[in-house]
Amino acid sequence: MFRFAVETERRFYLANEVSVSVTGDSARPVIEVELSDAWVWDMYRKTRFIPKVRVLTFKDVNVEELPRTEL
């Protein structure tokens, strides 16, 4: 159902489109992750399916492409 798994220091996402860009200086880079057609794991959220998500962080981001299953 989803193509990518994205993990940040605060949340876990599943998404179909992921774009990552790094800005700022080398001492303190800013990582911007844009997700489309996303599902977010956060037990305090009422809505888990979100059409567009933008995450800004200074910490590690892990993006994994999930294997496609053959039908």
C-alpha positions as CSV (number, residue, x, y, z in Angstrom):
1,M,0.0,0.0,0.0
2,F,2.9,2.4,0.8
3,R,6.3,2.7,-1.0
4,F,8.4,4.3,1.8
5,A,8.9,4.1,5.6
6,V,10.3,7.3,7.2
7,E,11.5,7.5,10.7
8,T,12.4,10.7,12.6
9,E,13.3,11.2,16.2
10,R,9.7,11.9,17.1
11,R,7.4,9.9,14.6
12,F,7.1,7.1,12.1
13,Y,5.5,7.6,8.7
14,L,4.5,5.5,5.8
15,A,4.2,7.4,2.5
16,N,4.0,7.0,-1.3
17,E,6.2,9.9,-2.2
18,V,9.2,11.3,-0.3
19,S,11.5,14.2,-1.0
20,V,14.5,15.0,1.3
21,S,16.6,18.2,1.1
22,V,19.3,19.5,3.4
23,T,19.9,23.2,3.9
24,G,21.8,25.4,6.4
25,D,25.5,25.3,7.2
26,S,27.5,22.2,7.8
27,A,27.7,22.8,11.5
28,R,23.9,22.7,11.9
29,P,22.1,21.4,8.8
30,V,18.3,21.5,8.5
31,I,16.7,18.4,7.1
32,E,13.4,19.0,5.3
33,V,11.3,16.0,4.4
34,E,8.2,16.3,2.3
35,L,5.7,13.4,2.2
36,S,2.7,12.8,0.0
37,D,-0.2,10.4,0.7
38,A,1.1,9.7,4.2
39,W,0.1,7.7,7.3
40,V,1.6,8.9,10.6
41,W,2.0,7.0,13.8
42,D,1.3,9.3,16.7
43,M,-1.1,8.0,19.4
44,Y,-2.4,11.5,20.1
45,R,-3.5,12.3,16.5
46,K,-7.2,12.0,15.6
47,T,-6.4,11.7,11.9
48,R,-3.6,9.4,10.8
49,F,-4.0,9.6,7.0
50,I,-2.6,13.0,5.7
51,P,-2.4,14.2,2.1
52,K,0.8,16.3,2.6
53,V,3.4,16.4,5.4
54,R,6.4,18.6,5.8
55,V,8.9,17.8,8.5
56,L,11.8,20.0,9.6
57,T,14.5,18.6,11.8
58,F,18.1,18.9,12.9
59,K,18.4,15.2,13.8
60,D,18.6,12.0,11.8
61,V,16.0,10.9,9.3
62,N,15.8,7.3,8.1
63,V,14.0,6.7,4.7
64,E,13.6,3.2,3.5
65,E,12.0,2.1,0.2
66,L,9.7,-0.8,1.0
67,P,9.8,-3.9,-1.2
68,R,7.0,-4.2,-3.7
69,T,4.8,-7.3,-3.4
70,E,3.8,-9.2,-6.5
71,L,0.1,-9.8,-6.9
